Amino acid sequence: MPRNILLVEPNYRTKFPPLGLMKISSYHKQLGDRVQFVKGINQKVAYEFWDRIYVTTLFTYNWKITIDTILHYKKLVRGDLSRLLVGGIMSSLEPEAVWQETGVVPKTGVLNYPHALDDDTDLIVDEMLPDYELFDEVDFDYSLINDSYFGYSTRGCVHKCDFCGVHRLEPKFIEYQGLKPYIQAINKRYGEKCHLILFDNNILASNKFDQVISDILDLGFHKGAKFGPTRKMRRLDFNQGTDARLMTEHHAKLLGKTAISPLRIAFDSIRYKDLYCEKVLLAAKYGIKNLSNYILYNHKDTPEDFWERLKINIDLNRDYGLKIYSFPMKYIPLDAKDRTYVDEKNWNWYFVSGSRTSLNCTNSGNS
């Protein structure tokens, strides 16, 4: 008998659609189940019986709104917690704390193994196509959902940076998952998309980088590629950034053949100043002049270090005709339950507040 499945994303602010829920939707639809998605606390769905309710989680600093959402939907299962499944980043990083707050034991990590959700099927959730029709009946507009492919070419990261949770969420680095069958299957079911957004956490660490780029080019994301009757410029985005420590001239040359825009390179510490500048200019050598980076602050740096990194981008733009968009990103510990953390060794509320105001004027290409 078909089951009624409710997928819930808490009402926190996010640019991208919940890829995990999109894959869970495809999983259940393939099993013949009825699936509905809601954003936040939705009173209308309280009057239906749900065989299973999934609540996704994102960042730990979204703690309160996420916990409140879980507790609300916990009431709908009327004590049968086997019908309430919680997963995602926050619950994977802090499963014990989520359990203590809600009484629900989360599903942790990636659902990349058989029988993760049901004992009687070998379907692997992480291998499902995302359901691009999931949001058709909701009054919420996810940016880029209609014109972009979302996915991964690699998983995990070779580093274990203390400010990053990737090594805990995806402890095994996977060199390449294969893009062609994935994109071609999306084309067949939902039609072609204009842009390709990949959430790889360290694409340059892959020994199969050449194959990744070759497949991306074969899929039509070469430099200058246009899409559809309007001839809109296509865009490739390794959204989680590339690692300047690993970038070689070979990497830059291959990336320069693609429709990458922007090239994201993190600038997490002033000690990488020379390396960062070298790699930015290496990218520019191969025609990549639209770049973006997160400027981590409130971590192990000082306010002076932070402002120097911003100025370096302004100088690179002015001196080499680049367009680097600097996005200051405040460090928040992985277990923080809100955004209030201040590194008292080098920072205070005044400096942090001043750094936040730079969000309004850090398009260094226009500085």
MARLOKOL-661672 format. One line per field, with one value per residue (C-alpha): x, y, z; residue number from 0. Coordinates in Angstrom, 3 decimals, always signed. Layout:
BEGIN
u: [X  ...]
v: [Y  ...]
w: [Z  ...]
i: [NUM  ...]
//
This chain:
BEGIN
u: [+0.000  +1.379  +2.586  +2.071  +5.490  +6.066  +9.401  +10.197  +12.870  +12.957  +12.298  +15.904  +17.332  +19.094  +19.914  +19.949  +17.188  +17.605  +19.327  +18.977  +15.199  +15.045  +16.731  +14.538  +11.526  +12.721  +13.367  +9.808  +8.183  +10.023  +8.458  +5.031  +4.584  +2.876  +5.294  +4.666  +7.175  +6.694  +8.942  +8.882  +5.908  +2.846  -0.435  -2.341  -0.500  -1.395  -4.778  -3.379  -1.868  +1.786  +3.386  +6.743  +7.959  +11.511  +13.030  +16.323  +18.858  +21.541  +23.907  +24.203  +23.724  +20.177  +19.678  +16.559  +14.448  +15.464  +14.743  +11.397  +10.524  +11.427  +9.360  +6.371  +6.364  +7.048  +3.494  +2.125  +3.462  +1.687  +4.458  +5.489  +9.024  +9.711  +7.690  +9.899  +13.343  +15.808  +19.026  +21.384  +24.434  +23.439  +22.063  +25.105  +27.515  +25.523  +23.407  +23.593  +22.493  +19.613  +18.466  +18.608  +16.535  +13.950  +14.019  +14.667  +17.781  +19.017  +20.164  +23.784  +26.073  +25.274  +22.598  +24.946  +24.247  +21.378  +18.498  +19.184  +15.467  +13.675  +14.743  +12.900  +14.615  +18.184  +17.685  +20.476  +19.142  +22.337  +22.370  +18.846  +18.209  +17.021  +13.300  +13.036  +9.241  +9.213  +8.674  +6.080  +3.213  +4.913  +4.938  +8.687  +11.182  +14.535  +17.150  +18.429  +16.144  +14.674  +17.850  +20.649  +21.946  +22.909  +25.243  +28.725  +31.587  +33.643  +32.814  +34.773  +38.071  +41.673  +42.136  +40.809  +40.620  +39.409  +36.812  +35.239  +32.948  +33.398  +35.841  +33.202  +30.263  +32.036  +35.090  +35.950  +37.281  +35.686  +37.759  +34.914  +31.268  +30.657  +28.780  +27.668  +25.064  +23.744  +23.298  +21.964  +19.340  +18.220  +17.954  +15.777  +13.406  +13.289  +14.849  +18.179  +19.403  +21.567  +24.048  +26.042  +26.535  +28.750  +29.118  +32.491  +34.459  +37.898  +37.805  +41.550  +42.396  +40.991  +43.403  +40.618  +40.413  +41.243  +38.331  +35.982  +36.865  +36.701  +33.178  +32.147  +33.345  +31.540  +28.355  +28.538  +30.107  +33.059  +34.270  +31.826  +29.072  +25.540  +22.204  +18.743  +17.017  +18.002  +21.679  +22.219  +25.805  +26.265  +28.026  +30.013  +30.374  +32.382  +30.384  +32.395  +35.596  +38.968  +42.063  +44.909  +47.326  +46.657  +46.207  +48.787  +49.244  +47.692  +44.562  +44.324  +44.784  +41.963  +39.645  +40.301  +38.704  +35.421  +32.534  +33.587  +32.252  +33.250  +36.312  +36.100  +39.389  +39.354  +41.661  +41.394  +44.617  +47.096  +49.895  +48.671  +49.107  +51.858  +50.348  +46.908  +48.167  +50.215  +47.187  +44.864  +47.327  +47.785  +44.034  +44.093  +46.844  +44.315  +41.513  +39.761  +39.248  +35.931  +36.712  +35.074  +36.241  +35.228  +37.414  +37.290  +37.548  +37.076  +39.105  +42.885  +43.422  +43.393  +41.238  +44.383  +44.927  +41.330  +41.432  +44.751  +43.228  +40.383  +42.857  +44.905  +41.860  +41.216  +44.829  +44.681  +41.566  +43.116  +46.514  +45.480  +41.981  +40.361  +36.927  +37.229  +34.200  +35.275  +32.695  +33.641  +32.609  +32.516  +33.952  +31.422  +32.368  +30.786  +28.831  +27.655  +23.900  +23.737  +25.881  +27.079  +30.549  +33.479  +37.127  +38.148  +41.874  +41.978  +38.438  +35.653  +32.069  +33.125  +35.567  +33.153  +30.362  +32.635  +33.586  +29.933  +29.348  +31.963  +29.436  +27.867  +31.004  +33.174  +32.525  +36.161  +35.738  +33.844  +36.067]
v: [+0.000  +3.461  +5.454  +9.138  +10.780  +14.308  +16.044  +19.066  +21.724  +24.142  +27.754  +28.892  +30.977  +29.038  +29.668  +26.094  +23.460  +20.525  +18.001  +15.215  +15.608  +15.747  +12.340  +10.925  +12.100  +10.193  +7.144  +7.095  +7.919  +4.988  +2.815  +4.169  +6.410  +9.802  +12.606  +16.166  +18.883  +21.766  +24.596  +25.264  +24.644  +24.066  +23.702  +22.389  +19.053  +18.403  +17.026  +14.171  +10.862  +10.546  +7.143  +8.861  +12.405  +13.483  +16.651  +17.796  +19.914  +22.317  +24.345  +24.095  +27.841  +27.245  +25.231  +26.782  +26.979  +23.430  +21.933  +23.748  +22.300  +18.753  +19.079  +20.366  +17.431  +15.018  +15.752  +14.560  +11.015  +10.731  +8.949  +6.601  +7.886  +5.220  +7.482  +10.542  +10.614  +13.455  +13.807  +16.242  +18.251  +19.567  +16.269  +14.390  +16.727  +16.846  +13.661  +13.332  +16.923  +16.538  +13.398  +15.094  +18.025  +16.063  +12.413  +11.521  +9.566  +11.096  +9.349  +10.423  +10.767  +10.137  +7.582  +5.829  +2.229  -0.256  -0.560  +2.881  +3.692  +0.381  -3.222  -4.543  -2.546  -2.287  +1.222  +3.571  +7.030  +8.915  +7.378  +8.550  +11.435  +14.555  +15.165  +18.475  +18.365  +18.292  +22.035  +22.509  +22.972  +25.041  +28.799  +29.052  +29.950  +28.156  +30.064  +28.280  +25.228  +25.473  +26.089  +24.230  +20.738  +20.041  +17.246  +15.989  +14.655  +13.749  +13.341  +14.193  +16.000  +14.954  +17.610  +17.769  +21.504  +22.277  +24.787  +22.348  +19.366  +17.635  +15.024  +14.000  +14.062  +12.348  +10.592  +8.665  +10.624  +9.394  +10.252  +10.422  +9.388  +9.833  +12.870  +11.782  +9.151  +11.430  +14.494  +12.475  +10.856  +14.295  +15.466  +12.502  +12.929  +16.686  +18.292  +20.023  +22.702  +25.716  +25.647  +22.970  +23.458  +20.903  +20.695  +18.900  +19.839  +19.393  +18.657  +19.328  +16.444  +13.922  +11.837  +11.667  +15.409  +15.125  +12.733  +15.010  +17.967  +15.874  +14.769  +18.332  +19.510  +16.654  +17.659  +21.084  +23.230  +24.531  +28.122  +30.398  +27.743  +29.059  +27.439  +27.420  +29.742  +32.803  +31.813  +32.324  +31.849  +28.517  +28.430  +25.785  +26.336  +24.240  +25.895  +24.777  +26.168  +24.980  +24.436  +26.844  +24.507  +21.811  +23.866  +23.282  +24.831  +21.693  +22.216  +25.871  +25.089  +22.530  +24.742  +27.530  +25.390  +25.159  +27.565  +28.028  +31.280  +32.167  +30.192  +30.003  +29.960  +30.190  +32.662  +31.387  +32.759  +35.556  +32.986  +31.818  +35.318  +34.514  +31.145  +32.643  +35.451  +32.989  +30.746  +33.634  +34.876  +31.331  +31.107  +34.499  +33.226  +30.741  +33.249  +32.868  +36.416  +36.092  +34.716  +34.526  +33.552  +33.222  +35.266  +33.393  +35.649  +35.409  +32.189  +32.285  +35.555  +39.150  +42.008  +43.394  +40.068  +40.055  +43.556  +42.848  +39.897  +42.068  +44.691  +42.058  +41.229  +44.894  +45.302  +42.189  +43.518  +46.904  +45.696  +42.716  +43.534  +40.785  +40.645  +38.965  +38.961  +38.658  +37.253  +37.614  +34.443  +34.552  +31.496  +29.755  +26.532  +23.384  +22.846  +26.461  +26.799  +30.365  +32.981  +34.908  +33.336  +35.772  +34.666  +36.592  +36.182  +38.477  +39.726  +41.489  +42.422  +45.791  +44.239  +41.451  +43.952  +46.079  +43.046  +42.252  +45.696  +44.918  +42.516  +45.582  +46.709  +43.659  +43.290  +44.080  +44.258  +47.496  +48.932]
w: [+0.000  -0.872  +2.110  +2.884  +3.204  +4.496  +3.871  +6.018  +5.816  +8.778  +7.889  +8.033  +5.243  +2.506  -1.135  -2.354  -2.221  +0.203  -2.056  +0.507  +0.666  -3.121  -3.269  -0.493  -2.494  -5.566  -3.397  -2.062  -5.382  -6.959  -4.247  -5.175  -2.147  -2.048  -1.171  +0.024  +0.922  +3.362  +4.484  +8.217  +10.499  +8.354  +10.226  +7.196  +7.168  +10.821  +9.771  +7.694  +8.739  +7.756  +7.574  +7.799  +8.382  +7.509  +8.951  +7.465  +9.338  +8.161  +10.354  +14.127  +14.484  +13.177  +16.358  +17.861  +14.721  +13.792  +17.211  +17.370  +13.970  +15.028  +18.215  +16.251  +13.838  +16.659  +17.818  +14.486  +14.903  +18.272  +20.131  +17.315  +16.788  +14.175  +11.836  +12.455  +10.843  +11.375  +9.378  +7.715  +8.722  +12.152  +13.389  +12.074  +13.862  +17.120  +17.277  +21.061  +21.601  +19.118  +20.909  +24.303  +23.045  +21.069  +22.096  +18.441  +17.490  +14.209  +11.067  +10.730  +7.722  +4.078  +3.110  +0.702  +1.686  +1.155  +3.644  +5.114  +5.264  +4.633  +5.121  +2.094  -0.671  -1.920  -3.307  -2.195  -1.416  -2.232  -5.709  -6.545  -8.906  -7.091  -7.527  -9.390  -9.120  -5.321  -4.952  -7.709  -5.263  -2.543  -2.142  -1.752  -4.431  -4.264  -6.194  -9.302  -8.942  -12.426  -14.406  -12.584  -12.108  -8.469  -7.452  -6.652  -8.713  -5.616  -1.933  +1.193  +1.691  +2.309  +5.017  +8.578  +9.217  +12.706  +11.491  +9.017  +9.589  +6.225  +7.541  +10.085  +7.694  +4.783  +6.267  +3.096  +0.130  -3.100  -6.175  -8.714  -8.795  -12.517  -13.819  -17.265  -16.315  -13.570  -15.792  -18.703  -16.460  -15.204  -18.828  -19.725  -16.786  -16.213  -19.271  -19.753  -17.352  -18.035  -15.158  -13.301  -9.558  -7.834  -4.062  -4.045  -0.951  -2.520  -6.232  -6.675  -4.338  -6.808  -8.862  -11.451  -11.914  -15.622  -16.135  -14.203  -16.420  -19.578  -18.704  -17.805  -21.214  -22.961  -21.143  -22.755  -20.058  -22.025  -21.929  -23.708  -23.845  -24.327  -23.617  -25.120  -27.570  -25.517  -25.797  -22.094  -20.930  -19.154  -15.820  -13.932  -10.199  -7.752  -5.032  -2.012  -3.446  -4.709  -2.592  -3.401  -1.605  -4.193  -7.356  -10.077  -13.497  -14.953  -12.840  -13.825  -17.513  -17.484  -15.436  -17.923  -20.643  -18.736  -18.157  -14.526  -13.098  -10.526  -9.542  -5.769  -3.850  -0.071  +1.673  +5.234  +6.676  +5.973  +6.091  +2.669  +1.208  -1.285  -2.215  -2.684  -4.923  -6.959  -7.610  -8.430  -11.044  -12.314  -12.895  -14.613  -16.919  -18.314  -18.708  -15.356  -14.130  -12.311  -8.852  -5.459  -2.036  +1.552  +3.880  +7.182  +10.226  +13.990  +13.999  +14.518  +12.696  +13.872  +12.573  +10.919  +9.132  +7.980  +6.532  +4.847  +3.028  +1.793  +0.600  -1.226  -3.345  -4.050  -5.156  -7.356  -9.037  -9.669  -10.817  -12.967  -14.184  -12.137  -10.556  -7.166  -4.917  -1.271  +1.116  +4.808  +6.640  +10.422  +12.138  +14.367  +16.217  +14.832  +18.046  +18.433  +18.844  +17.494  +15.740  +18.806  +19.190  +19.398  +19.569  +22.672  +22.038  +19.006  +18.456  +20.310  +19.521  +18.065  +15.571  +14.615  +14.074  +11.907  +9.829  +9.229  +7.777  +5.132  +3.609  +2.044  +0.235  -0.497  -4.194  -4.705  -8.436  -7.935  -5.204]
i: [0  1  2  3  4  5  6  7  8  9  10  11  12  13  14  15  16  17  18  19  20  21  22  23  24  25  26  27  28  29  30  31  32  33  34  35  36  37  38  39  40  41  42  43  44  45  46  47  48  49  50  51  52  53  54  55  56  57  58  59  60  61  62  63  64  65  66  67  68  69  70  71  72  73  74  75  76  77  78  79  80  81  82  83  84  85  86  87  88  89  90  91  92  93  94  95  96  97  98  99  100  101  102  103  104  105  106  107  108  109  110  111  112  113  114  115  116  117  118  119  120  121  122  123  124  125  126  127  128  129  130  131  132  133  134  135  136  137  138  139  140  141  142  143  144  145  146  147  148  149  150  151  152  153  154  155  156  157  158  159  160  161  162  163  164  165  166  167  168  169  170  171  172  173  174  175  176  177  178  179  180  181  182  183  184  185  186  187  188  189  190  191  192  193  194  195  196  197  198  199  200  201  202  203  204  205  206  207  208  209  210  211  212  213  214  215  216  217  218  219  220  221  222  223  224  225  226  227  228  229  230  231  232  233  234  235  236  237  238  239  240  241  242  243  244  245  246  247  248  249  250  251  252  253  254  255  256  257  258  259  260  261  262  263  264  265  266  267  268  269  270  271  272  273  274  275  276  277  278  279  280  281  282  283  284  285  286  287  288  289  290  291  292  293  294  295  296  297  298  299  300  301  302  303  304  305  306  307  308  309  310  311  312  313  314  315  316  317  318  319  320  321  322  323  324  325  326  327  328  329  330  331  332  333  334  335  336  337  338  339  340  341  342  343  344  345  346  347  348  349  350  351  352  353  354  355  356  357  358  359  360  361  362  363  364  365  366]
//
